[in-house]
């Protein structure tokens, strides 16, 4: 129940903002949050999440039991480019990329309810 996205062309710093919102959430809650998130990294992470859910379904795990166990954003390759600057010099521009690793965990759902303990109400006189 893993999925990877390698060399995604956005800096890890920006992608980690989205990843921080989703850690530990149920899959259905995470998908709903990504639908309305105003960050560019939301769309590829949602696609990655749905890919991990499909991988879990192949192993026979229900979507309702899944949660995001690990969502890690690492630094990918950095493409170096040059921008012309004053007096014939040049400044380097770094085009950063991200590696995203998503691991889903399974929560054991139990239908057993906790026993209800009845207490006596105190009567004031």
N, C-alpha and C positions, 0 to 999 in steps of 0.2 A: 504494500500500500504506500508506495513511494512514487514521486514524480520529480523530474528535473527539468530546469530550463537553463540552458547554457548560453553565454554570450548575448544576453539581452542588452540592447543598446540604450541603457539608462544607468546613471551612476548609482552605486549601491546605497549611497546616503539617502537618495530620494526613494528608492524601493523599500528601504528598511522602515520608512514612515508607514507604509501600507502594511508591511509584515507585522509590525508591532501591534496593529489594531486587531489582527486576526488570531494571534497565538492563543491556544486553549479554547477557542470557540467551537461550537457544533458546526457541522458542515452547512446545514441549512441556514443558520444565522450568518455565517461568513459569506455565503453566496448572496443573501439579501443585502448585506452591508456593502459588498463590492458592486452591486447593481447601481447604487446611488452615491458612490464615492467619486469625488471630483479630482481624482489623481490619475495621471496617465498610466501608472503601473497597475492600476486596478484591473484593467481588461486582461493583460497577460497572466496575472496571478489567478484571476477567476478561471481562465482557460486551463491553467495548470492544476487548479483545485478540482475541476471537473474531470480532468484526465486521471488524477489520483483516485477519484471516486469510481471511475470506470475500471481502473486496475483492481480496486477492492471488490467490485461487483463480480469480476472474473473469478475471484477467490471465494465468492459466496457470502460476502459480508453485507448486511443491510446498511443503507445510507443513514438511517435514523440513529444507529449506534456509533457513527463515526465522529471524531473530533480532530482538530488540528493539533497533533502532538508536537511537531517541530516544523518551524518555517524559518529557514536559514538563508540569509543573503550574504554571499561572499563576493569578493572582488574578482572580476574576470580580467581579460586582457585589456590593455590600455593602448589605443591607437594614437600615435603621436602625429600631430599636424603642425604646420607653421603658418603664422599670420604675419604678413608684412608689417613692419613697424618703422618708426622714424629713422632717418639717416642710413637707410639701406640695411638695417638690422631686421631681425625677425624674432617674434615671441612664439614660444611653443604652446600649443593648445592640446590638452589631453582629452580624448574621446573615451570615456570610461564605459566599461560593460560590467554586467552582474551575472553571477551564477546563483540560481535560486533552487533550493532543495526543500521539498515539501514531504513530510511524513505524517500519515494519518494513523490515529490510534483508535482502538475499539473500546467503548464503554460497555460494561456489562449492565444491561437493563433488567431490573428485577421488578416483578409485579407485586412483591410482598410489601404490604403497607406496614408502617410502624404501629405497634399496638397503642390504642388510645387509652390514656390513663385518666380516669375520672377522679376529680378531687371534690371534696365537700366545700361548699361555699360557707364562708363565715357569716354568721348572722349577728348584726349589731343590735343591741337593745337600748 
